[in-house]
Amino acid sequence: METPENEIFRDSIGTINEDGKRAWVFPKKPSGRFYKYRKLISYFLLAFLLLSPFIKINGNQFLMFNVLERRFNIFGFPFWPQDFHLFVISMLIGVIFITLFTVAFGRIFCGWICPQTIFMEMVFRRIEYWIEGDRNKQRKLARQKWDAEKIKKKGLKFIIFAMISFIIANVFLAYLIGSDELIRYITDGPTTHLNTLVSLTIFTAVFYFVFAWFREQVCVIACPYGRLQGVLLDTKSIVVAYDHKRGEGENGRKKFRKNEDRNSLGHGDCIDCLQCVHVCPTGIDIRNGTQLECVNCTACIDECDHIMESINLPKGLIRYASEENIEKKTPFKLTARMKGYIAVLAIMIGLLIGMLFLRNDVEANVLRLPGQLYEHKENNIISNVFTYKLVNKTSNDIENVTLKLMSHKGELKLVATRNDFVVPSQGLAEGTLFIEINNSALTGDRNKIKIGVYQGDKLIETTTANFLGPRSFK
């Protein structure tokens, strides 16, 4: 079968016309079974995204990514700079999971879970449908001169888009600096924190630009995850696919005619209605195969199923399927590559769980004061000066904390503080201490000593340090 001239494989993205200019996409408002499921998932995730910075568990923000201070809260568990390795492992687990999901089910993450798609399709486009109408009305309004009607609709859309962008910018800031800080900035007034106001204005402009103008170009051009499709997908991956064997038949597509026997004429079930193209938010024709612009949003599945129902043909001409399933009716099964990703993912999760169980609520760090040598005192006593830092990762004060020398018989003295002190919640206690050990207990010029951190009589953490002494000559 010869390929029609307008269906020759394209060498540019679908949102660029022949002149190299932006081809603005006016997608038809989707409806159908999958769209209902997407709405439920999207509104749940939107609520999760908007509320997470303001939910607290044991005094800790549910989710926080304070990059400046390197403090992170994941599901209410605080991670300090000392726990950065745990945060890195968590991110690696997320990357491996998304990679595994992409190998198995294509770019389904983009269509169902990605914040860009959810905000674009379930917030901004729905507002656009409400103000400007569906696809044909939007196209008509775009060609229309700037009269009162167009100014009113475009102006209203601009105001609402800007307000939502400002809300998103505030939520984004709450993730970065914490919701308590954000609320304090708001109650103090904008003039008190001009730098923050400028940052919010910039982020608002960025979000407005993304959702009002750049739109699907984020998924097509800017998103690095979309580029991974070509590397991760294979013929066994489940994607939104057009059944070309059923749709094309022996003699290709043909417009629908009532009471016509299409099978006897050798035509496929596709009636070339172009509804799958009109409803696509990235403006592609899914009948041309898997393309980098496709975000697996299922809008074309719903639209095609509706058309098939209308002409009494079986649904599923466009469906979730692999290339092998369409060609050979092969069912989905785990490949060696998927099993490899699953094994790595299981190992990483096990490693993270083990590290979380071994993680202490208190992190102790004792270091010898830089540039200071030992002091030889009376009765053959050797003294070293150290600095200590105790980090409390919990949301409660830790009281009655003492430091004791565990590895050697000697004396530990704190400078300018009592022997027992308080480590504040999600804070640190630091200071200076002297350790004195008899020279006879030392085994050379550099000795490893062990220091215990106690809360009352309970040992809660241990740490080590280097103790300098006289060099022995034998």
C-alpha positions as CSV (number, residue, x, y, z in Angstrom):
1,M,0.0,0.0,0.0
2,E,1.4,3.4,-1.0
3,T,1.7,6.0,1.7
4,P,-0.3,9.2,1.0
5,E,1.9,12.2,0.5
6,N,0.6,14.0,3.6
7,E,1.5,11.0,5.8
8,I,5.2,10.7,4.8
9,F,7.3,10.4,7.9
10,R,7.9,13.9,9.2
11,D,11.4,15.2,10.1
12,S,10.2,17.9,12.5
13,I,8.1,18.0,15.7
14,G,4.4,18.2,15.3
15,T,4.0,21.7,16.7
16,I,6.2,23.4,14.0
17,N,4.6,24.2,10.6
18,E,6.3,24.1,7.2
19,D,7.5,27.7,7.7
20,G,9.3,26.8,10.9
21,K,6.8,28.8,13.0
22,R,4.9,27.6,16.1
23,A,1.8,25.7,15.1
24,W,-0.6,26.5,17.9
25,V,-2.5,23.5,19.2
26,F,-6.3,23.9,19.9
27,P,-7.2,20.5,21.3
28,K,-10.8,19.4,21.5
29,K,-12.2,19.0,25.0
30,P,-11.7,15.3,25.9
31,S,-14.3,13.0,27.4
32,G,-14.7,9.4,28.1
33,R,-13.8,6.6,30.5
34,F,-10.1,7.2,30.8
35,Y,-10.6,10.9,31.1
36,K,-12.9,10.4,34.1
37,Y,-10.2,8.3,35.8
38,R,-7.5,10.9,34.9
39,K,-9.7,13.6,36.5
40,L,-10.0,11.7,39.8
41,I,-6.3,10.9,40.0
42,S,-5.4,14.5,39.0
43,Y,-7.6,16.2,41.6
44,F,-6.2,13.9,44.3
45,L,-2.6,14.7,43.2
46,L,-3.5,18.4,43.0
47,A,-4.8,18.3,46.6
48,F,-1.7,16.4,47.7
49,L,0.6,18.9,46.0
50,L,-1.2,22.0,47.4
51,L,-1.6,20.6,51.0
52,S,1.6,18.7,51.6
53,P,3.7,21.8,52.7
54,F,1.0,22.6,55.3
55,I,0.6,19.1,56.8
56,K,2.8,18.3,59.7
57,I,3.7,15.0,61.3
58,N,5.3,15.1,64.8
59,G,6.0,18.8,64.1
60,N,7.7,18.1,60.8
61,Q,6.5,19.4,57.5
62,F,5.2,16.5,55.4
63,L,7.3,17.4,52.4
64,M,10.0,20.0,52.3
65,F,13.1,20.5,50.0
66,N,15.1,23.2,51.6
67,V,18.1,23.1,49.2
68,L,19.7,26.3,50.6
69,E,20.0,24.8,54.2
70,R,20.2,21.2,52.8
71,R,17.2,20.2,55.0
72,F,14.7,17.8,53.6
73,N,11.5,16.3,54.9
74,I,10.2,13.2,53.2
75,F,6.7,12.0,54.4
76,G,7.3,13.7,57.8
77,F,10.8,12.3,58.3
78,P,13.5,15.0,58.6
79,F,16.8,14.6,56.7
80,W,19.7,16.8,57.6
81,P,22.9,17.4,55.7
82,Q,24.4,14.4,57.6
83,D,21.6,12.3,56.0
84,F,22.2,13.5,52.5
85,H,23.2,10.0,51.4
86,L,19.8,8.8,52.4
87,F,18.2,11.5,50.3
88,V,20.4,10.6,47.3
89,I,19.4,6.9,47.6
90,S,15.7,7.9,47.8
91,M,16.1,10.0,44.6
92,L,17.9,7.1,42.8
93,I,15.1,4.8,43.8
94,G,12.6,7.2,42.3
95,V,14.7,7.4,39.0
96,I,15.0,3.6,38.8
97,F,11.3,3.2,39.5
98,I,10.3,5.7,36.7
99,T,12.8,4.0,34.3
100,L,11.2,0.6,35.1
101,F,7.7,2.0,34.6
102,T,8.7,3.6,31.3
103,V,10.2,0.3,30.0
104,A,7.0,-1.5,30.9
105,F,4.3,1.0,30.2
106,G,5.8,3.8,28.2
107,R,5.3,7.5,29.0
108,I,2.2,6.8,31.1
109,F,3.8,8.8,34.0
110,C,3.6,12.0,31.8
111,G,-0.1,11.6,31.0
112,W,-1.4,10.6,34.4
113,I,1.0,11.9,37.2
114,C,3.3,14.6,35.8
115,P,2.5,18.0,37.5
116,Q,3.0,19.8,34.1
117,T,0.3,17.7,32.4
118,I,-2.1,17.8,35.4
119,F,-1.9,21.6,35.7
120,M,-2.1,22.1,32.0
121,E,-4.9,19.7,31.2
122,M,-7.0,19.7,34.4
123,V,-6.6,23.3,35.4
124,F,-5.6,25.8,32.8
125,R,-7.2,24.1,29.7
126,R,-10.4,23.5,31.6
127,I,-10.5,27.2,32.5
128,E,-9.8,28.0,28.8
129,Y,-12.7,25.7,27.7
130,W,-15.0,27.5,30.2
131,I,-14.0,31.0,29.0
132,E,-13.4,30.6,25.3
133,G,-15.3,27.4,24.4
134,D,-14.2,24.2,22.7
135,R,-11.7,23.7,19.9
136,N,-13.6,25.4,17.0
137,K,-14.6,28.4,19.2
138,Q,-11.0,28.9,20.3
139,R,-9.7,28.8,16.7
140,K,-12.4,31.3,15.7
141,L,-11.5,33.6,18.6
142,A,-7.8,33.4,17.7
143,R,-8.5,34.6,14.2
144,Q,-11.0,37.3,15.4
145,K,-10.0,40.9,15.5
146,W,-9.4,42.5,18.9
147,D,-13.0,43.6,19.6
148,A,-14.8,43.9,22.9
149,E,-15.6,40.2,23.1
150,K,-12.0,39.1,22.5
151,I,-10.6,41.6,24.9
152,K,-13.0,40.6,27.6
153,K,-12.3,36.8,27.2
154,K,-8.6,37.2,26.9
155,G,-8.4,39.6,29.8
156,L,-10.4,37.4,32.1
157,K,-8.2,34.4,31.1
158,F,-5.1,36.4,31.8
159,I,-6.3,37.5,35.3
160,I,-7.3,33.9,36.3
161,F,-4.1,32.4,34.9
162,A,-2.0,35.0,36.7
163,M,-3.7,34.3,40.0
164,I,-3.3,30.6,39.7
165,S,0.3,31.0,38.7
166,F,0.9,33.2,41.8
167,I,-0.7,30.5,44.0
168,I,1.5,27.8,42.5
169,A,4.6,30.1,43.1
170,N,3.6,30.4,46.8
171,V,3.2,26.6,47.2
172,F,6.5,26.1,45.4
173,L,8.1,28.5,47.9
174,A,6.5,26.6,50.8
175,Y,8.3,23.5,49.6
176,L,11.6,25.3,49.5
177,I,11.7,27.4,52.7
178,G,8.9,25.7,54.8
179,S,5.2,26.7,55.2
180,D,5.9,28.4,58.6
181,E,8.4,30.7,57.0
182,L,6.0,31.5,54.1
183,I,3.1,32.3,56.5
184,R,5.5,34.5,58.5
185,Y,6.5,36.4,55.4
186,I,2.8,36.9,54.5
187,T,1.8,38.1,57.9
188,D,4.9,40.5,58.1
189,G,3.7,42.1,54.9
190,P,5.3,42.3,51.4
191,T,7.4,45.4,52.1
192,T,9.3,43.6,54.9
193,H,10.6,40.8,52.6
194,L,11.1,42.5,49.2
195,N,13.6,39.9,48.0
196,T,11.0,37.2,48.5
197,L,8.3,39.3,46.8
198,V,10.7,39.7,43.8
199,S,11.3,36.0,43.7
200,L,7.6,35.2,43.9
201,T,6.9,37.6,41.0
202,I,9.6,36.0,38.9
203,F,8.3,32.5,39.6
204,T,4.7,33.7,38.9
205,A,5.9,35.0,35.5
206,V,7.7,31.7,34.7
207,F,4.6,29.6,35.6
208,Y,2.3,31.9,33.6
209,F,4.7,31.7,30.6
210,V,4.8,27.9,30.8
211,F,1.0,27.3,31.1
212,A,-0.3,30.2,29.0
213,W,2.2,30.2,26.1
214,F,4.9,27.4,26.2
215,R,2.4,24.7,27.1
216,E,2.9,21.4,25.3
217,Q,6.4,22.5,24.2
218,V,7.6,21.7,27.7
219,C,6.8,18.0,27.1
220,V,8.1,18.1,23.5
221,I,11.2,20.3,23.8
222,A,12.2,21.0,27.4
223,C,11.5,17.8,29.3
224,P,14.5,15.4,29.5
225,Y,12.3,12.5,30.5
226,G,10.5,12.6,27.2
227,R,13.8,12.1,25.4
228,L,14.4,8.9,27.3
229,Q,11.5,7.2,25.3
230,G,13.7,6.4,22.4
231,V,16.2,4.7,24.6
232,L,13.9,2.9,27.0
233,L,11.0,1.8,24.8
234,D,11.1,-1.4,22.8
235,T,8.5,-3.5,20.9
236,K,7.3,-5.1,24.2
237,S,6.5,-1.8,26.0
238,I,2.8,-1.0,26.6
239,V,2.0,2.4,25.0
240,V,-1.0,4.2,23.6
241,A,-1.0,2.6,20.2
242,Y,-3.0,2.5,17.0
243,D,-3.9,-1.0,15.7
244,H,-2.7,-0.4,12.2
245,K,-3.5,-3.9,11.1
246,R,-7.2,-3.5,12.0
247,G,-7.4,0.2,11.2
248,E,-5.8,0.1,7.7
249,G,-7.1,-3.2,6.3
250,E,-5.9,-4.2,2.9
251,N,-6.9,-1.0,1.0
252,G,-6.3,1.6,3.7
253,R,-8.7,4.0,5.4
254,K,-11.9,5.3,4.1
255,K,-14.6,7.8,5.2
256,F,-17.6,6.2,6.8
257,R,-20.7,5.6,4.7
258,K,-23.9,4.3,6.1
259,N,-24.8,0.7,5.2
260,E,-21.6,0.1,3.4
261,D,-19.8,-3.2,3.7
262,R,-16.3,-2.0,4.5
263,N,-14.8,-5.5,4.9
264,S,-15.8,-6.7,1.5
265,L,-14.0,-3.6,0.0
266,G,-10.9,-4.3,2.0
267,H,-11.0,-1.1,4.1
268,G,-10.0,-1.0,7.7
269,D,-12.0,0.2,10.7
270,C,-10.4,3.7,10.7
271,I,-12.9,6.1,9.1
272,D,-10.3,8.9,8.9
273,C,-12.5,11.2,11.0
274,L,-9.3,12.9,12.5
275,Q,-11.0,13.1,15.9
276,C,-7.9,11.5,17.5
277,V,-5.8,14.3,16.0
278,H,-8.2,17.0,17.1
279,V,-8.3,15.9,20.7
280,C,-4.5,15.4,21.1
281,P,-3.0,18.0,23.4
282,T,0.4,17.8,21.6
283,G,-1.2,17.9,18.1
284,I,0.1,14.6,16.7
285,D,-1.5,11.9,14.7
286,I,-1.3,8.7,16.8
287,R,-1.9,6.6,13.6
288,N,1.7,7.4,12.5
289,G,3.0,5.3,15.4
290,T,4.8,6.1,18.7
291,Q,6.2,9.6,18.6
292,L,8.2,11.6,21.1
293,E,5.4,14.2,21.6
294,C,2.9,11.5,22.8
295,V,2.4,11.8,26.6
296,N,0.1,8.7,26.8
297,C,-2.8,10.9,28.0
298,T,-5.4,8.5,26.5
299,A,-7.5,11.3,25.0
300,C,-7.3,9.7,21.6
301,I,-8.4,6.3,23.1
302,D,-11.6,7.8,24.5
303,E,-12.4,9.7,21.4
304,C,-11.8,6.8,19.1
305,D,-13.9,4.5,21.3
306,H,-16.7,7.0,21.1
307,I,-16.5,7.0,17.3
308,M,-16.4,3.2,17.1
309,E,-19.5,2.9,19.3
310,S,-21.3,5.4,17.1
311,I,-20.7,3.3,13.9
312,N,-21.2,0.0,15.7
313,L,-17.6,-1.2,15.4
314,P,-15.6,-2.8,18.2
315,K,-13.7,-0.4,20.6
316,G,-10.0,-0.6,21.0
317,L,-8.8,0.6,17.6
318,I,-6.5,2.9,19.7
319,R,-5.6,1.2,23.0
320,Y,-2.9,0.4,25.5
321,A,-0.9,-2.2,23.7
322,S,2.7,-3.1,22.7
323,E,3.9,-3.3,19.1
324,E,4.3,-7.1,19.5
325,N,0.7,-7.4,20.7
326,I,-0.6,-5.6,17.6
327,E,1.6,-7.5,15.2
328,K,1.6,-11.0,16.8
329,K,-1.0,-10.8,19.5
330,T,1.8,-11.5,22.1
331,P,0.6,-10.9,25.7
332,F,2.6,-8.7,28.0
333,K,5.3,-10.4,30.0
334,L,8.4,-9.3,32.0
335,T,11.5,-9.1,29.9
336,A,15.1,-9.7,31.1
337,R,15.7,-5.9,31.2
338,M,12.6,-5.4,33.4
339,K,13.7,-8.1,35.7
340,G,17.1,-6.5,36.0
341,Y,15.5,-3.1,36.9
342,I,13.3,-4.9,39.4
343,A,16.3,-6.6,41.0
344,V,18.2,-3.3,41.3
345,L,15.2,-1.5,42.7
346,A,14.6,-4.2,45.3
347,I,18.3,-4.0,46.4
348,M,18.2,-0.2,46.6
349,I,14.9,-0.2,48.6
350,G,16.4,-2.8,51.0
351,L,19.5,-0.7,51.4
352,L,17.4,2.4,52.2
353,I,15.3,0.6,54.7
354,G,18.4,-0.8,56.4
355,M,20.0,2.6,56.6
356,L,16.7,4.1,58.0
357,F,16.7,1.6,60.8
358,L,20.3,2.3,61.6
359,R,19.8,6.1,61.5
360,N,20.1,7.8,64.9
361,D,18.0,10.7,66.1
362,V,21.2,12.4,67.3
363,E,24.3,13.0,65.1
364,A,27.5,13.6,67.0
365,N,30.7,15.1,65.6
366,V,33.8,15.7,67.7
367,L,36.9,17.2,66.0
368,R,40.3,18.2,67.4
369,L,40.7,22.0,67.2
370,P,42.7,22.8,64.1
371,G,46.2,23.9,64.6
372,Q,46.4,22.9,68.3
373,L,48.9,20.4,69.6
374,Y,48.6,18.5,72.8
375,E,49.5,20.0,76.2
376,H,51.7,18.1,78.6
377,K,50.4,18.7,82.2
378,E,51.4,17.6,85.6
379,N,51.4,13.9,86.6
380,N,52.1,12.9,83.0
381,I,48.7,14.0,81.8
382,I,48.2,14.8,78.1
383,S,45.4,17.2,77.2
384,N,43.8,17.9,73.8
385,V,41.2,20.5,73.0
386,F,38.2,19.5,70.7
387,T,35.1,21.1,69.3
388,Y,31.8,19.2,69.4
389,K,28.6,19.5,67.5
390,L,25.4,17.5,68.3
391,V,22.5,17.6,65.8
392,N,19.0,16.8,67.1
393,K,16.9,15.4,64.2
394,T,13.7,15.0,66.2
395,S,11.0,17.6,66.9
396,N,11.5,17.3,70.7
397,D,14.2,18.8,72.9
398,I,16.8,16.3,74.2
399,E,17.5,17.2,77.8
400,N,20.1,16.1,80.3
401,V,22.8,15.3,77.6
402,T,26.3,14.4,78.8
403,L,29.5,13.4,77.0
404,K,31.7,10.6,78.4
405,L,35.0,9.2,77.4
406,M,34.5,5.4,76.7
407,S,37.7,4.0,75.2
408,H,40.3,5.3,77.7
409,K,40.5,6.1,81.4
410,G,40.6,9.9,81.5
411,E,38.6,13.1,82.1
412,L,36.3,15.0,79.7
413,K,35.6,18.7,80.5
414,L,33.2,21.0,78.7
415,V,34.1,24.6,78.4
416,A,31.7,27.5,79.3
417,T,28.8,25.1,79.9
418,R,27.4,22.6,82.4
419,N,28.3,18.9,82.0
420,D,24.7,18.2,81.2
421,F,23.0,20.4,78.6
422,V,20.0,20.5,76.2
423,V,20.0,19.8,72.4
424,P,17.1,21.8,71.0
425,S,14.5,20.2,68.7
426,Q,15.7,20.2,65.0
427,G,18.6,22.2,66.2
428,L,22.2,21.7,67.3
429,A,24.4,22.2,70.4
430,E,28.0,23.0,69.9
431,G,31.0,24.0,72.0
432,T,34.5,23.2,73.1
433,L,35.8,20.5,75.4
434,F,39.1,19.2,76.8
435,I,40.0,15.6,77.1
436,E,42.8,14.6,79.5
437,I,44.4,11.1,79.4
438,N,47.5,9.8,81.2
439,N,50.4,9.3,78.8
440,S,50.8,5.7,80.0
441,A,47.4,4.8,78.5
442,L,48.5,6.1,75.0
443,T,50.1,3.9,72.4
444,G,51.8,6.5,70.2
445,D,51.4,10.0,68.9
446,R,48.0,9.4,67.3
447,N,45.3,7.5,69.2
448,K,41.7,6.8,68.3
449,I,39.3,7.6,71.2
450,K,35.6,6.8,71.5
451,I,33.2,9.3,73.0
452,G,29.6,8.4,74.1
453,V,26.6,10.7,74.1
454,Y,24.2,10.0,77.0
455,Q,20.8,11.2,77.8
456,G,20.8,10.6,81.5
457,D,22.1,7.0,81.8
458,K,21.0,6.0,78.3
459,L,23.6,5.8,75.5
460,I,22.1,7.5,72.4
461,E,25.1,7.9,70.1
462,T,28.8,7.3,69.9
463,T,31.6,9.0,67.9
464,T,35.3,8.9,67.5
465,A,38.1,11.4,67.3
466,N,41.9,11.5,67.1
467,F,43.9,12.2,70.3
468,L,47.5,13.4,69.9
469,G,50.2,12.5,72.3
470,P,54.0,12.4,72.5
471,R,55.8,10.3,69.9
472,S,57.4,7.3,71.5
473,F,60.9,6.2,70.5
474,K,61.9,2.6,71.0
